[in-house]
Amino acid sequence: MESILMQLYKGKISPEATFAPETEEYKRLRREHYHYYESFIKKLHSLNPPLGQQFISIMDEQLTFLPYDNAQAFIDGFRLGAKIM
């Protein structure tokens, strides 16, 4: 069986893909942001439906980059930890 470090190196495990803060503060902030986001979309749709749809598309596109950002942050932290050791 391969070591955890070897599995990590080969990309067989991806800790950044399962990371999510578990604090109540984080959950509360996420709920508040989601309600704000939904409210804003409703306002956009009532003023100009195509603009509301364009906003949703832009936000969806931005969200596709988050896994890459998280992965790179993990990789950088792991490399730093390995250098320290």
Residue pairs with C-beta under 8 A, 6 or more apart in sequence:
2 10
2 12
4 13
7 13
8 15
8 78
14 71
15 74
16 67
16 70
16 71
16 73
16 74
17 67
17 70
17 71
19 70
19 74
37 59
40 55
41 52
41 55
41 56
44 51
44 52
44 55
45 52
45 53
